[in-house]
Amino acid sequence: MPTPRPALAPDPPSLRTATRGRILFGGDYSPEQWPEQTWQEDVRLMKGAGVNSATVGVFAWSRIEPTPGAREFDWLDRLMDLLHGNGVSVVLATPTASPPPWMGRLHPETLPRDADGRTVWWGSRQHFSHSSAVYRRYATALTEDLAARYADHPALVMWHINNEYCTYDWGDESARAFRSWLRDRYTTLAALNEAWGTAFWSQHYSDWEEIIPPRRAQYLPNPTQVLDFKRFTSDALLRCYLAERDIVARHTPHLPVTTNFMPFWQGQDGWEWARHEDVVSVDSYPDPKPVEGSHAAGARHHALIADMTRSQAGGPWMLMEQAAGPVNWRGVNHPKPRGLNRLWSLQAVARGADAVCYFQWRQSRQGAEKFHSGMVSHAGEHGRVYQEVRELGAELARLAPEVTGQPVPAEVAVLHDWESWWAGQQDGRPSTEVDYPQVVAAWHRALWDAGLATDFAHPVSGDLAAYRMVVIPQLYLLRDEAIDRLVRYVEGGGTLVCGFHTGVADADDRVREGGMDHRLRELFGIRTVHEWWPLDAGETVDCGTFRGTLWSEELEPAGTAEVAVAYRTGELDGLPAVLRRGRAWYLGTLPEPDGLRGLLSRAAADAGVHPVVAGLPEGVEAVRRGPLLFLLNHTRQAVEFDVPGTHRDLLGGATHTGPVTLARYGVAVLREATT
């Protein structure tokens, strides 16, 4: 795997390089969709809304290169000058996510194929094979010319490579690249056959040319082959990114480079990708539909994405895309009620974002996303959406001097690993009802509901010693070094809370002897895992103080373990649902929300971890960022509660001693008042 770009002393490019003390505020801008007279209107409205950043060129490949080798930059020259003249910085994208139709027509080998061998044609976007040398040649040539032309333009503050890398390819181009990747990983066929367990079902390979991507098969495919193909796909896409990143970095070594992650998407190993980005950015689209009169469900999702992205970044991060109103890809696309766009934008800032941006600036009138909202909606300047954007822009400008660059402290870490997710989602697993992202979300929700500040961490490379408590929602696959680190963490005084079906497989997806690694069984006080007992959809198991969902396990405790919670009914009656051995807890089921929150709150209190603000009303969130305390009301009702001390609200200007009142979807940003 390539190494990250060498740091430039003394101040390598970062989000701070681009923000220049501001919170970047703006969005994807596609002026190629509009006549040039509209551009003048756009910059007037941008200035009125406090927009200081525009992401340009994301899908402009065919406008720049309408025929092979052509270059039409004049329109982009005029746009860059216009934005700079009106105080709007540019995040310039390489438009390589959507090749022009001529590429697929002239070079059909650039088109990806699905697992059934069907060609993915042009007519949408992301229709490129990551392993196609022809695609990469055209993409890097365009990137080279783009970087050379605009490297010294004063509007340019950041590069945005491609967009939402998400293309799988099972075609012949990918097959050749997969074999090369496997040679690098295993060196010999003997090692590959051992790792893949090809003695099963007569799958032994005697020649590298026999190996293909896991295409459609008669029955269940080899799970380790599938796992390696997912590893390969993440790496192949990363190589595409790095090829373009290295070009722009050579032309502008002082400017940061990013590409936008999709929230909690399976196809990229986000930990590995983040190592190669100067700025970690993400697209976040919580569903604005209220649940039981509250938007806490959307807030929890947004908080999870924020915490994960901040943890990947190791500090401030960029919200590259969100929606100012409805999206266009849900079955029913609900608009955001008044105040919700502001609330979720400030929630992102509270959790570490130094850039708050949207897809898109002006709502398209044609194309597949004409019903996806924009900062300027079809209602125009006088529409509610734009008026709310104006108000938000003014507030972000006020907050920027106080908040940019500030950390978000957390004493709890959630361990997450993409390859464990990949391995655990294989066909033929014990239960298809167990969905890894939903399990992680359930644990993060419990911590959010308890008011506990949370980071994410990698089980091998994360700094576990920085946290009082580490939780593992579920990690089916755990490498040996990860297990050793967990043991040392607990021996060093840390509190570990672990979810079901963890530590079952090694790095080759080989089930460990005993069904769980012996080091983990000793750590948690488990003598034997006799059976896994997955639950049907909607089925629960009585655990006395709570009900378990999704899963249960037939555990035999060792003599040193405390049965903290036992099953009360059924085949497992009297057996442990939750085991505790010292500072190590093991949950053999997924408790319902209140039960999981109670268990994690108890473990946190024992570890010396406490809520950011105790006793908050339900649906109210408290986050500390640097010296500031963000209070966010995700309910439709006004709430009042006490906050110890005397604080000044940076948004409203009021000074609070004790009670704080938040209106529906209200936000207060408090700094402790000085005497």
Order of alpha helices (4+ residues) and beta strands (2+ residues): alpha-beta-alpha-beta-alpha-alpha-beta-alpha-alpha-beta-alpha-alpha-alpha-beta-beta-alpha-beta-alpha-beta-alpha-beta-alpha-beta-alpha-alpha-beta-beta-alpha-beta-alpha-beta-beta-beta-beta-beta-beta-beta-beta-alpha-beta-beta-beta-beta-beta
